[in-house]
Structure formats: structure tokens, C-alpha cells
């Protein structure tokens, strides 16, 4: 069937070209070009499948198209697979980053708690240092008063010294034992250690 179509194509073009050449409407160069194109076109119509299977170098044109298509599909599949792998990898990195962020937040909270605790401890140490200084001064004062009045009994100086020592002892007790009930219990226990007066 292809051959008949090709023959009809060639004959039609050939007849029209010869008629125009005989009427001197066409130049001989143009006639030669049209007839050559007509023969090539007829050959292409008749043997189109054969032309598709022609080898260009060592590769058939049809086979090359198939191979190019397969390579293209393979490359697209590889790219899709790589995209999936990268998505999974990226998702894993995001999860890891979130975990690290949570751990950093937790460590930050712990550090803040430690800082607060350190500030409180520092404050407590400063209070203890001040209390220790007060106690040391009271102890020095008490020792001085006792030594100055050790041989005096009932004198105004001895009575004043004893009252001052008692006030200082009460101030020390208030610093050391802030709870009044516990302080009273401690004083009572201390007084019980001495034998009764005769």
C-alpha cells in the first residue's frame, strides 16, 4: 500500500513539473531540484519503516530512541528515589535537631535552677558570715566583761556586765535558733545542766 501511495506522489509531482518545464515556467535547475525532492519523498513514503531502522554510525535510530527513553526513565526514577531518600534524611535531621533543641532547653532550665540555687547559697553564706562576725564580736565582748569583773560580786559593774552578757547571749540565740519555742527549750535544757543553787 505504501508503495502505491509513493508511486502516485512521484507521478503527480513528476507530471506537473514536466508540464511546467515544457511551458517554460520553471528553470531547469528548479526542475532538477523538484524532481530530486519528489524521488526522495516517494522513497520516504514507500520505505518509511526502513528509514526508521537505518543505522547512523553503529546505532539504529529506532533503537537509539528506545535507549534514550529508557535512560531518561531510569534517570527520572533515580532522581525520584534520591528525592525520597533525601526527604527521609532531612526528616531525620529535623527530628534530631528538635531533640537537641529540647535537650538544650532542658539543660538551660537546669543551669537556671543551679544559678538560682547558687545565688541562694551565696546569700546564705553571706548571712552566716555576718552572723559569725556578730557572734565573734559578742564572744570577745563577753570574754572581756567576764575578765574585767571576775573578782567583783554584786557590784554595779558586775551586775551591768552580767546584764550585758545576758543580752548578748539572747541576741546570739536569736540568730542561731530563730524559733522562740525551740530557743526556750534549748535554754531550759542548758539551765538543767547546772546543779541547783544552794
Residue pairs with C-beta under 8 A, 6 or more apart in sequence:
2 45
2 46
2 47
2 48
3 46
5 45
5 46
6 42
6 43
6 45
6 46
7 42
7 46
9 38
9 41
9 42
9 45
10 38
10 39
10 41
10 42
13 34
13 35
13 38
13 41
14 35
14 38
17 26
17 31
17 34
17 35
17 38
18 31
20 26
20 31
21 28
21 31
26 34
44 51
52 61
52 62
53 60
53 61
53 62
54 60
54 61
55 61
56 64
131 175
131 176
134 171
134 172
134 175
135 172
135 175
135 176
138 168
138 169
138 171
138 172
141 164
141 168
142 165
142 168
142 169
145 161
145 164
145 165
146 161
146 165
148 157
148 161
149 155
149 157
149 158
149 161
149 162
152 158
173 183
173 186
173 187
174 183
177 183
177 186
